[in-house]
Amino acid sequence: MTVPLLVIAPHPDDEILGAGGIMARHRAAGGSVAAIVATDGSRSDPSVGCTELALRRRHESIAGLARLLGENPPLLFLDQQDGALEAAVVDIGPETALGRFMEDLRSCIILTTDPADAHGDHKAAFGLATRLVSAGFGNALQVVPISQRVDDIFDPN
């Protein structure tokens, strides 16, 4: 039996962009996959209202995971404000939605964003993952890059 895989994404779509291939291979090998999306994604497009965008991003995340994995995996949205995860206090206590969600994932592999990513929400997602591991959830913590930026020196030619 394979160990469950949990992806902690700072924004809706980071779970698929950062770990989509890993999740698909793990599921194809018979492993279970779950995801936590920390923020609502409401500030990713200034031309769209925050409430509308948050709802759209949630639906896209649900649909994308279902298509990628061939099923709707366990999925928890923490609904923290996009761009403000660093300042948020996310309670991981057993009485919270997050604590209850994690009960079935005590011995999982956790994938989350690299703390070297330049985005504050990405660093904060890594911080949340380390707090969960410290609290006894997860057998291993691995990072995946999402928004590594390439500076102007890079020339592909």
C-alpha positions in Angstrom: 0.0 0.0 0.0 1.3 3.4 -0.9 1.5 6.3 1.6 -1.1 9.0 1.0 0.1 12.2 -0.6 -1.0 15.6 0.6 -0.4 18.8 -1.4 -0.5 22.1 0.4 -1.0 24.9 -2.2 -0.9 28.6 -1.4 -3.3 29.4 -4.2 -5.9 27.6 -6.2 -3.9 26.2 -9.2 -0.6 25.9 -7.4 -1.5 22.3 -6.5 -1.7 21.4 -10.2 1.1 23.6 -11.5 3.6 22.5 -8.9 2.6 18.9 -8.2 0.2 17.8 -11.0 2.5 15.2 -12.5 3.5 13.8 -9.1 -0.2 13.6 -8.0 -1.2 11.9 -11.3 1.6 9.3 -11.0 0.9 8.7 -7.4 -2.8 8.1 -8.0 -2.1 5.9 -11.1 0.1 3.7 -8.8 -2.9 3.3 -6.5 -2.0 5.9 -3.9 -4.5 8.4 -2.4 -4.1 12.1 -3.0 -5.5 15.0 -0.9 -5.0 18.7 -1.2 -5.3 21.9 0.9 -5.6 25.2 -0.8 -4.6 28.0 1.7 -5.8 31.2 0.0 -8.9 32.1 -2.0 -7.0 33.3 -5.1 -9.2 36.5 -5.1 -6.4 38.9 -6.0 -4.8 37.2 -9.0 -6.7 39.2 -11.6 -7.4 42.9 -10.8 -9.9 43.1 -13.7 -12.3 40.7 -12.0 -14.1 41.3 -8.7 -12.6 39.5 -5.7 -15.8 37.5 -4.8 -16.4 36.4 -8.4 -12.7 35.5 -8.8 -12.5 33.5 -5.6 -15.5 31.4 -6.6 -14.1 30.9 -10.1 -10.7 29.8 -8.8 -12.3 27.4 -6.3 -14.4 25.7 -9.1 -11.3 25.6 -11.4 -9.3 23.9 -8.7 -12.0 21.3 -8.0 -12.5 20.6 -11.7 -8.8 20.5 -12.4 -8.1 18.0 -9.7 -11.0 15.8 -10.7 -9.8 15.7 -14.3 -6.2 15.1 -13.4 -6.9 12.4 -10.9 -10.1 10.9 -12.4 -11.9 11.5 -9.1 -12.6 14.2 -6.6 -9.9 13.9 -4.0 -10.3 15.1 -0.4 -9.9 18.8 -0.7 -9.9 21.6 1.9 -10.1 25.3 1.2 -8.8 27.4 4.1 -10.1 30.6 2.4 -7.4 32.9 3.7 -7.1 36.2 1.8 -4.9 36.0 -1.3 -1.6 37.8 -0.7 -2.0 37.8 3.1 -1.2 34.3 4.1 2.1 35.4 5.8 0.0 37.5 8.3 -2.7 34.9 8.8 -2.8 32.7 11.9 -4.0 29.3 10.7 -5.2 27.2 13.6 -4.2 23.5 13.3 -6.0 22.4 16.4 -8.0 19.2 16.4 -11.3 21.0 16.7 -10.7 23.1 13.5 -11.6 22.0 10.0 -7.9 21.7 9.2 -7.3 19.6 12.3 -10.2 17.2 11.4 -9.0 17.0 7.8 -5.5 16.1 8.9 -6.7 13.2 11.2 -6.8 10.8 8.2 -3.4 12.0 6.9 -1.2 11.4 9.9 1.2 9.3 7.9 1.3 11.1 4.5 3.9 12.7 2.4 3.4 16.4 2.3 4.3 18.4 -0.8 4.3 22.2 -0.7 5.9 25.2 -2.2 9.6 25.9 -1.9 10.4 28.6 0.8 12.8 30.0 -1.7 9.9 31.1 -3.9 9.7 34.9 -4.0 6.0 35.0 -3.1 5.0 35.5 0.5 2.0 33.2 0.3 4.4 30.4 -1.0 6.7 30.9 2.0 3.8 30.9 4.3 2.4 27.6 2.8 5.8 26.0 3.6 5.5 27.4 7.1 2.1 25.8 7.5 3.4 22.5 6.3 6.3 22.6 8.7 3.9 23.3 11.6 1.8 20.3 10.6 4.8 18.1 10.5 5.9 19.4 13.9 2.4 18.5 15.2 2.8 14.9 14.1 1.2 15.0 10.7 3.2 13.6 7.8 6.1 11.2 7.4 8.0 13.5 5.0 8.0 17.0 3.7 9.0 17.8 0.1 9.0 21.1 -1.8 8.1 21.9 -5.3 9.0 25.2 -7.1 6.1 27.2 -8.4 7.2 30.8 -9.0 10.9 30.6 -9.3 11.7 33.7 -11.3 14.4 33.9 -13.9 16.3 37.2 -14.0 17.2 39.3 -17.0 20.5 37.5 -17.4 18.9 34.3 -18.6 19.1 34.0 -22.4 17.8 30.7 -23.8 19.6 31.3 -27.2 
